[in-house]
């Protein structure tokens, strides 16, 4: 699926448009679009890019520092996100992002490792 236009026209509600926009970027296989989308001012676009299963590692690295917690949460949930980024987000100032990161690290590395490393 290629994202041709970054806008959606018609009489849909704003919520529908936001969901559709996020979904388009979550499903595209165009790496150039993913790189551009990561720098978008639209949080829905960045959330979609962060959840895309083929998002390049460098894009996920950049989105790890996104100011919007919902984008960082999608980065945590993306299976391609490197462990170093998950570890970074394990000390995030947003509780939801931090907890999701710690849970993912516990599944991958083991609960004792996470408790020891992060002094939980």
N, C-alpha and C positions, 0 to 999 in steps of 0.2 A: 504494500500500500504506500503510495507516494502522497505526501501532503503538497497539494498544488497551491492552495491559497491559505493564508493564515486567518481568514475571516469566514464567517458563515452568515449567509443572508437568509431572510425569511422572517416569519412572524413567531419564531420560537421564543420561549422565555429566556431570560438571562442565565438562569441555572442550567437549562438544557444546553445552551451554547457553551457555557463553561465546561460542562461535562463532556460535550462532543469534542471540544478543542483539546482537552486533556487526553481523551481517548485516541484522537488522531495521532498525537505525538507519542503516545504509549505504544502504538502499533506500527508506526512507520519503520521501514527498513532502509531509509535513506540516511546515510551517516552524515552527509553535509547538512541536512535539515536538523539532525540531532545536535550537531555542533552549534548551529545558529540558534536553535530553540533554547539551548542552555543559557544563552545570553539575553533571552527575551525579557522584556519588562513585565510580561504577563505571567503571573504566578501559575496559572492553569497550564500554560505551555511548559514551564520549567518542571511542574509536577509530572506531566506526561513524559517528558524526556527522562526524568529521574526513575520512572518506573518501567522504561522501555527495556526489554530483556537483551537487546543487542547494543545498548548504549555503550560507547567507548569508555574505557577506564578513565581516560583523561577528562571526559565530560563528567563522569561520576565524581572524580576528585574535585572538580570545580564546584559542583552542586553540593558537596559536603559542607562548603562554606556559605551556602545560600542563607540570606537573612530570614527567610520564611521557614518556620519549623515544619510545616506540612511538606515542603520540598525535601528537607533533610530526612524526614520520616520515610518518604518514598525511597530515598537513597539507601537507608538502612534495610528496607525490605527487598531491594533489588539483589538478586542472587549473584550478579557480576561485581558488586561492590567489593573492593579489596578489604581484607581484614584490617589493614592499617587505618582505613577510613572508618570502619565500624568501631575500632578502638578509640579513635579521635572523638567520634560521636557519643561514646560511652560516658564522656564527661561533659556533654552538652548542657547548656543552661536550661533547656526545655525538658521538663520531666518526662513527657511522652517519648521524645526522641532518645533520651538517655536510657529509659527503661527498655525500649525496643532494642537498642544496641546491646545492652547487657544481656537480655534474653537470647539474642542471636549469638552472641559470643559464648554464652553458657552452652547452647546447643552444639556449637562447633568445637569449642576448646575444652569444655567441661566446667562444671560449676566451681570446683576448687580453684582452678586457674583464675577465673573471673573474680572470685572472692579475695584471692591473694593479691592479684594485680591491682584491683581497684579498692582494696581494703573495705569490703562490704561486710 
